[in-house]
Amino acid sequence: MCIFTGHVDVGATKIFAAPKADGGQYLLYQMVSSSATSVAMILPIPVPPGTPETSVRFLDLKFWPEFFQELATIFPRQPQDLSLRKRLLAPFLKGDRRKLEVFEVGDYVASFVPSLGDFSRLDDQFRLPQTTWDQLPGYSEFGFAVFQFASGTHRMHPVAFEFPRRDPKNLFFPTVHVHDGRVHSQARFDHALYCQTNLAPPGWECSVGVPCDMGGDVFQLERWDESYRPFLDLYSPVYRRKMRGTFANRDVVVGGEV
């Protein structure tokens, strides 16, 4: 899941990570969420110190809402896990001091916050109190991708962006949970993590096919913007780790060199 600025119920979280040839990383993220008020989702990212705010590029994947559903088709089929996801999906089954730049990327409004000190450049409702950050000292030198959500229940297309990595040898998955302003040592996970890398992560499941075997007609090149295609290698396997249950409340890092 991730860090939210208000109370939210979250389930069916899916994250895809892949390295960039220039040492950066692609990150795609999708979930089902429900909240009574407008909230922001904050994804910490380990960028190099001093990364300028123009260094993170957001990708609009509104044209590909079923990315993760299609990605799952190259793995062996397993029984559905019914839990929080069933409840959250029910509505759909029924049918400087300058302000930070804001980007409209499909169904989202997004910003890159270069450092903790730059959160003051966001609207108050999309910030976390300092007492929460005091419980997360490991993020003092991180940057942050921030996505704004309206109130209600949402199952939207994946958010996607690319960022420079502090350590080009690792792929980073933002999985720390903060949903109520407090940081718990253990958290309930409902995650499927995916990655492409030249070194298979220990304990991760390898796909039985490659992305060009995925369903749909998404690989017809006329549906792709040239700048989006590189995040997925169509002819290399994908690795997956399912995390469902209670785990240590921390981010996941795996080796991820090009």
QUIURWO-V842895 format. One record per residue. N is the residue number from 1. RES is the residue in three letters. NEAR is the number of other C-alpha atoms within 12 Angstrom. Layout:
BEGIN
N_RES_NEAR / N_RES_NEAR
END
This chain:
BEGIN
1_MET_40 / 2_CYS_45 / 3_ILE_42 / 4_PHE_40 / 5_THR_35 / 6_GLY_35 / 7_HIS_25 / 8_VAL_33 / 9_ASP_35 / 10_VAL_37 / 11_GLY_34 / 12_ALA_37 / 13_THR_40 / 14_LYS_41 / 15_ILE_43 / 16_PHE_40 / 17_ALA_43 / 18_ALA_45 / 19_PRO_37 / 20_LYS_31 / 21_ALA_21 / 22_ASP_18 / 23_GLY_23 / 24_GLY_33 / 25_GLN_42 / 26_TYR_44 / 27_LEU_41 / 28_LEU_40 / 29_TYR_42 / 30_GLN_38 / 31_MET_38 / 32_VAL_33 / 33_SER_40 / 34_SER_32 / 35_SER_25 / 36_ALA_16 / 37_THR_21 / 38_SER_27 / 39_VAL_35 / 40_ALA_37 / 41_MET_43 / 42_ILE_40 / 43_LEU_41 / 44_PRO_40 / 45_ILE_47 / 46_PRO_37 / 47_VAL_36 / 48_PRO_25 / 49_PRO_21 / 50_GLY_19 / 51_THR_23 / 52_PRO_22 / 53_GLU_28 / 54_THR_21 / 55_SER_25 / 56_VAL_33 / 57_ARG_29 / 58_PHE_35 / 59_LEU_35 / 60_ASP_28 / 61_LEU_33 / 62_LYS_23 / 63_PHE_23 / 64_TRP_29 / 65_PRO_25 / 66_GLU_25 / 67_PHE_32 / 68_PHE_35 / 69_GLN_26 / 70_GLU_22 / 71_LEU_38 / 72_ALA_33 / 73_THR_24 / 74_ILE_29 / 75_PHE_28 / 76_PRO_14 / 77_ARG_13 / 78_GLN_10 / 79_PRO_6 / 80_GLN_10 / 81_ASP_19 / 82_LEU_15 / 83_SER_18 / 84_LEU_24 / 85_ARG_29 / 86_LYS_20 / 87_ARG_21 / 88_LEU_27 / 89_LEU_25 / 90_ALA_19 / 91_PRO_17 / 92_PHE_16 / 93_LEU_11 / 94_LYS_9 / 95_GLY_6 / 96_ASP_13 / 97_ARG_11 / 98_ARG_13 / 99_LYS_17 / 100_LEU_27 / 101_GLU_25 / 102_VAL_24 / 103_PHE_23 / 104_GLU_21 / 105_VAL_25 / 106_GLY_22 / 107_ASP_25 / 108_TYR_31 / 109_VAL_28 / 110_ALA_33 / 111_SER_37 / 112_PHE_40 / 113_VAL_38 / 114_PRO_38 / 115_SER_31 / 116_LEU_32 / 117_GLY_22 / 118_ASP_29 / 119_PHE_32 / 120_SER_22 / 121_ARG_23 / 122_LEU_31 / 123_ASP_22 / 124_ASP_16 / 125_GLN_21 / 126_PHE_30 / 127_ARG_32 / 128_LEU_33 / 129_PRO_22 / 130_GLN_18 / 131_THR_13 / 132_THR_24 / 133_TRP_27 / 134_ASP_16 / 135_GLN_20 / 136_LEU_28 / 137_PRO_14 / 138_GLY_17 / 139_TYR_28 / 140_SER_23 / 141_GLU_24 / 142_PHE_33 / 143_GLY_37 / 144_PHE_40 / 145_ALA_49 / 146_VAL_43 / 147_PHE_39 / 148_GLN_35 / 149_PHE_33 / 150_ALA_25 / 151_SER_18 / 152_GLY_21 / 153_THR_27 / 154_HIS_32 / 155_ARG_32 / 156_MET_32 / 157_HIS_28 / 158_PRO_34 / 159_VAL_44 / 160_ALA_39 / 161_PHE_39 / 162_GLU_38 / 163_PHE_44 / 164_PRO_36 / 165_ARG_34 / 166_ARG_22 / 167_ASP_24 / 168_PRO_28 / 169_LYS_25 / 170_ASN_33 / 171_LEU_42 / 172_PHE_41 / 173_PHE_37 / 174_PRO_37 / 175_THR_36 / 176_VAL_36 / 177_HIS_44 / 178_VAL_38 / 179_HIS_31 / 180_ASP_20 / 181_GLY_24 / 182_ARG_26 / 183_VAL_24 / 184_HIS_21 / 185_SER_17 / 186_GLN_18 / 187_ALA_25 / 188_ARG_29 / 189_PHE_33 / 190_ASP_33 / 191_HIS_38 / 192_ALA_36 / 193_LEU_43 / 194_TYR_46 / 195_CYS_48 / 196_GLN_43 / 197_THR_34 / 198_ASN_22 / 199_LEU_24 / 200_ALA_23 / 201_PRO_25 / 202_PRO_13 / 203_GLY_13 / 204_TRP_24 / 205_GLU_24 / 206_CYS_27 / 207_SER_28 / 208_VAL_22 / 209_GLY_23 / 210_VAL_24 / 211_PRO_34 / 212_CYS_24 / 213_ASP_24 / 214_MET_27 / 215_GLY_20 / 216_GLY_18 / 217_ASP_18 / 218_VAL_24 / 219_PHE_23 / 220_GLN_12 / 221_LEU_12 / 222_GLU_11 / 223_ARG_17 / 224_TRP_21 / 225_ASP_18 / 226_GLU_11 / 227_SER_18 / 228_TYR_26 / 229_ARG_21 / 230_PRO_21 / 231_PHE_33 / 232_LEU_32 / 233_ASP_26 / 234_LEU_20 / 235_TYR_17 / 236_SER_24 / 237_PRO_30 / 238_VAL_38 / 239_TYR_36 / 240_ARG_34 / 241_ARG_33 / 242_LYS_27 / 243_MET_28 / 244_ARG_25 / 245_GLY_18 / 246_THR_16 / 247_PHE_21 / 248_ALA_19 / 249_ASN_26 / 250_ARG_28 / 251_ASP_31 / 252_VAL_34 / 253_VAL_26 / 254_VAL_32 / 255_GLY_26 / 256_GLY_32 / 257_GLU_27 / 258_VAL_24
END
